[in-house]
Amino acid sequence: MSDSQRIDVAVIEDSIEMAVRNVCERMIRSGVTLKRKQVDPNEDFGLHMLSSVGFVGSINGNVILGLTDDFAVFATGKILGMSAGEIEMSGPEVVKDAVGEITNMTAGGFKNRLCDLGYPCRLSLPSIIRGNKLRVSAPHGTDRSIFLFECAGHVLLADIQFKAE
């Protein structure tokens, strides 16, 4: 893809902001605020979960969401109508499933916008990693945009990595 055909960063920004807003408002039933665009990938937000959904087609990449444990449990409770105690008793799989669905819905909204703009692509299944102080690196030659959102007082990081073919 030549530079004149490259996807505009503003399209990426608008697409992910709309997708995150829709998911937070509809699934978590909470408002969301975009706090910062183009976040430093080395900044530490105390993330405990990274959830990724890939997209392939005329544009390839990943939508990666970073969450704290507190936000993951909060969002799971809102989505499933469960208390923190019920979530704990159900085990970590229930949180993993909810976070996977949040990421899948976010990536789906993002992908749909790209498809509408002439960049058809398909999604992969969600992949989730848990740990402490998690960070993501981008492959060489990949464009990257990282956004910091706040949803119900919690940090939500959206890392979009892509390469147009």
C-alpha positions as CSV (number, residue, x, y, z in Angstrom):
1,M,0.0,0.0,0.0
2,S,1.4,3.4,-1.0
3,D,1.6,6.3,1.4
4,S,-1.3,7.9,-0.4
5,Q,-3.5,4.8,0.3
6,R,-2.5,4.4,3.9
7,I,-5.3,4.5,6.4
8,D,-5.5,7.8,8.2
9,V,-4.7,7.7,11.9
10,A,-7.8,9.8,12.5
11,V,-9.9,7.0,11.2
12,I,-8.2,4.6,13.6
13,E,-8.8,7.0,16.5
14,D,-12.5,7.6,15.6
15,S,-13.1,3.9,15.0
16,I,-11.6,2.7,18.3
17,E,-13.2,5.5,20.3
18,M,-16.6,4.7,18.9
19,A,-16.1,1.0,19.5
20,V,-15.0,1.4,23.1
21,R,-17.8,3.9,23.8
22,N,-20.4,1.5,22.4
23,V,-19.1,-1.5,24.4
24,C,-18.8,0.5,27.7
25,E,-22.2,2.1,27.4
26,R,-24.1,-1.0,26.2
27,M,-22.3,-3.9,27.9
28,I,-21.0,-2.3,31.1
29,R,-23.7,0.3,31.3
30,S,-21.2,3.0,32.1
31,G,-19.9,6.2,30.5
32,V,-16.4,6.3,29.1
33,T,-14.0,9.1,28.6
34,L,-11.0,9.2,26.2
35,K,-8.3,10.6,28.5
36,R,-5.3,10.5,26.1
37,K,-4.3,9.6,22.5
38,Q,-0.9,8.2,21.6
39,V,0.1,6.9,25.0
40,D,3.7,5.9,25.6
41,P,3.8,2.1,25.3
42,N,6.3,1.9,28.2
43,E,4.0,3.8,30.7
44,D,2.9,1.6,33.6
45,F,-0.8,1.5,34.2
46,G,-0.7,-1.5,36.5
47,L,-2.5,-3.7,34.0
48,H,-3.2,-7.3,35.0
49,M,-5.0,-8.5,31.9
50,L,-4.3,-8.2,28.2
51,S,-7.0,-9.3,25.8
52,S,-6.3,-9.4,22.0
53,V,-8.4,-10.0,18.9
54,G,-6.7,-10.1,15.6
55,F,-8.0,-8.9,12.3
56,V,-6.9,-10.0,8.8
57,G,-7.8,-8.8,5.3
58,S,-6.8,-5.7,3.4
59,I,-5.6,-4.4,6.8
60,N,-4.0,-6.8,9.4
61,G,-3.4,-6.3,13.0
62,N,-4.7,-6.5,16.6
63,V,-7.0,-4.8,18.9
64,I,-5.5,-5.2,22.4
65,L,-7.3,-4.1,25.5
66,G,-5.4,-3.7,28.8
67,L,-7.3,-3.9,32.1
68,T,-6.6,-3.9,35.8
69,D,-8.1,-6.8,37.9
70,D,-10.5,-4.4,39.5
71,F,-11.9,-3.3,36.2
72,A,-12.1,-6.8,34.9
73,V,-14.2,-7.9,38.0
74,F,-16.3,-4.7,37.9
75,A,-17.1,-5.2,34.1
76,T,-17.8,-8.9,34.6
77,G,-20.2,-8.1,37.4
78,K,-22.0,-5.5,35.2
79,I,-22.2,-7.8,32.2
80,L,-23.4,-10.9,34.1
81,G,-25.3,-9.3,36.9
82,M,-23.0,-10.9,39.5
83,S,-21.5,-9.6,42.8
84,A,-17.7,-9.6,43.3
85,G,-18.2,-12.5,45.7
86,E,-20.2,-14.5,43.2
87,I,-17.5,-13.8,40.6
88,E,-14.8,-15.0,43.0
89,M,-16.7,-18.2,43.8
90,S,-17.2,-18.9,40.0
91,G,-13.4,-18.8,39.4
92,P,-11.2,-16.9,37.0
93,E,-12.8,-18.4,33.9
94,V,-15.9,-16.2,34.3
95,V,-13.7,-13.1,34.2
96,K,-11.7,-14.4,31.3
97,D,-14.9,-15.1,29.3
98,A,-16.3,-11.6,30.1
99,V,-13.1,-9.8,29.2
100,G,-12.9,-11.9,26.0
101,E,-16.4,-10.8,25.0
102,I,-15.6,-7.2,25.8
103,T,-12.6,-7.4,23.5
104,N,-14.5,-9.3,20.8
105,M,-17.3,-6.7,20.8
106,T,-14.8,-3.8,20.7
107,A,-12.8,-5.4,17.9
108,G,-16.0,-6.1,16.0
109,G,-17.1,-2.5,16.2
110,F,-13.7,-1.4,15.1
111,K,-13.6,-3.9,12.2
112,N,-17.1,-3.0,11.0
113,R,-16.0,0.7,10.7
114,L,-12.9,-0.3,8.8
115,C,-15.0,-2.5,6.5
116,D,-17.5,0.4,5.9
117,L,-14.5,2.5,4.8
118,G,-13.2,0.0,2.3
119,Y,-10.8,-2.1,4.4
120,P,-12.6,-5.5,4.6
121,C,-11.2,-7.9,7.2
122,R,-12.1,-10.8,9.5
123,L,-11.6,-11.3,13.2
124,S,-9.8,-14.0,15.2
125,L,-10.9,-15.4,18.5
126,P,-9.9,-13.5,21.7
127,S,-6.7,-14.4,23.4
128,I,-6.2,-13.4,27.1
129,I,-3.0,-13.1,29.2
130,R,-3.0,-12.4,32.9
131,G,0.0,-11.2,34.9
132,N,1.6,-8.2,36.6
133,K,2.7,-5.0,35.0
134,L,1.9,-6.3,31.5
135,R,3.1,-4.4,28.4
136,V,2.9,-5.1,24.7
137,S,5.5,-4.7,22.0
138,A,4.6,-4.1,18.3
139,P,6.2,-6.0,15.5
140,H,8.7,-4.0,13.2
141,G,6.9,-2.1,10.5
142,T,3.6,-2.0,12.3
143,D,1.7,1.2,12.8
144,R,0.5,1.6,16.4
145,S,-1.9,3.8,18.2
146,I,-2.5,3.5,22.0
147,F,-5.4,5.2,23.7
148,L,-6.2,5.6,27.4
149,F,-9.8,5.5,28.4
150,E,-11.6,5.8,31.7
151,C,-14.7,3.8,32.3
152,A,-16.5,4.0,35.6
153,G,-13.4,5.3,37.2
154,H,-11.2,2.5,35.9
155,V,-8.3,2.5,33.4
156,L,-8.9,0.9,30.0
157,L,-6.1,0.9,27.5
158,A,-6.7,0.2,23.8
159,D,-3.6,-0.6,21.8
160,I,-4.3,-0.8,18.0
161,Q,-1.5,-2.4,15.9
162,F,-2.0,-2.6,12.2
163,K,-0.4,-3.0,8.8
164,A,-2.2,-2.4,5.6
165,E,-1.4,-4.8,2.8
